[in-house]
């Protein structure tokens, strides 16, 4: 593990699953997502929980880290959303996963899945994704938890 900013790229579903792991529980505002149609680019500004720095032991009073990151998709042909209010520019959404469609699909797509069931679907020519940390991490006392965690 390095102490420098994280920089990942994905060109297939397997690579994208690694990116998905790193952005799980990122906090996103609808105003931080933009589709630059002429450039065929979709950008997401997010506050990423640094899972790579978590030892897996949630302890009261323990400090965790988040970092501002950019999730960047190229070769995007179109963007659709379901069950998200993209006009609520200051609402905070929790990104749960980024997943590619089955390779056998004739129209490839990438889904950004949010807590509460909301989805941003990107129609893509091919998977071309980058995740890049921006700036310095900051400390938080909150570690994301899910119903599955409570059973542990």
N, C-alpha and C positions, 0 to 999 in steps of 0.2 A: 504494500500500500504506500502510495506517495502522499506527500503533504501538499502537492500542487493542485491546481484546479483540475477537475475531471473533464476529459474530452473523449467522447465516444462517437462512433459512427455505426450506422446499420444499413446493410444492403439486402438483407433477406429476413425472413420471419425469425430465424434463430438469433440473429444479431439483435433484432428488435425486442426479443424477449429479455435480453440483457439490459437494454435501455429501459424497458418497462420496469424491471426490478429497481433500477436506480431512481426512477421518478415516482414510484409508488408512494402515495400520500403527499405528493407535492401540492402546494396551495396555489390556486390559479384564480385570477379575476377575469371575467369575460372581456373586460377592456384590455387585458393583456394578451388576447388572442387576435391575430389578424391574418387575413388571406390576401396576399398580394397577387391578384388574379393575373395581371400582365406578366409577372415574373414567375408565375406558377409555383408560388412559395407560400407555405403556411408556417407562422411563427407563434410560439407560445412562451410567454415570460412566466416563470414559475419560481416559487420558493421551495426548493427541494430539500426534503429531509435526508440527511447524510447517513443512509443505512450502512454504508461501508465503514463508518466510524462507530457503529453501535455494536456492542458485544453481546446483545441479545438478552441482557439482564436488566429489565426495568426496575429501578430502585428509587424509592421516594427521595427527592432532593437531588437526584443525579442530573447532570447537565448533558444536553444533547446539542446537535448543531443542524442548522439549515443554511443554505446558500442560494443566492439568486442564480438562476440558470436560464438558458434559452434552449428550447426544443424546436428544431428547425427541419421542415420537410420540403424537399424539392420535387419537381415533376408532378405537382398536384393539379389535377384536372377540374376538381370541384369539391365543395365543402357543404355538408348538410348536418343539421343538428336535430336531436330529439330529446325532449323533456329537459331543456335548459332554457333559461331566460337570458339570452345574450345581451338584452338591453339593460339588465341589472348590472351595470358596469363595475360597481364596487362590491358586489356579492363575492364571497370567497367560496370557491369550489375545491373539493378534494379529488385529485386525479388518482384513480386506483390502478389503471393499467393502460398499456398501449399494445394493441394486438393487430396482427396482419390477417387478412382473409386467407382462406385455404388456397394453396398454390394452384389448385385445379379450377378456381374461379376464373371466368373469362374477363371479368372486370375487377382488377385488383383494388383493394381498399385497405385503409388503416383506420382502426377505431380507437378513439381516446375515450375511455370509460370513466365516468365520474361517480362518486358516492351519490346515492339517491336515484340511480338509474339513468342519468343523463349521458348522452353519447354525442361526440363529434365524429362524423364519418368523412374521411378524406378519400375521394376517388383519386387514385394515383396511376401514373404510367408504369412506375416501378418503385420499389422501396429505396428511398434516398433520404436518410435521417441523420441528424447530428444533435448531440447533447453537449453543451458547453457551459461550464460554470463561469460566472461573471463576478468578480470582486471577492471579498473575504467572507468567510462563514461568520455567523453570529450564534450566540448561545440561546438555547431554549430549554425550559424545564419539561416541556410536553413531548412525550413520545407517542406517536400515533398508535391507537389501539383499535382492534376490530373484535366483533363478537367471537370469532375463532380464538383470539388471544385470551379472552375471558375464561374459556374452557380449559386452558393450560394450567 
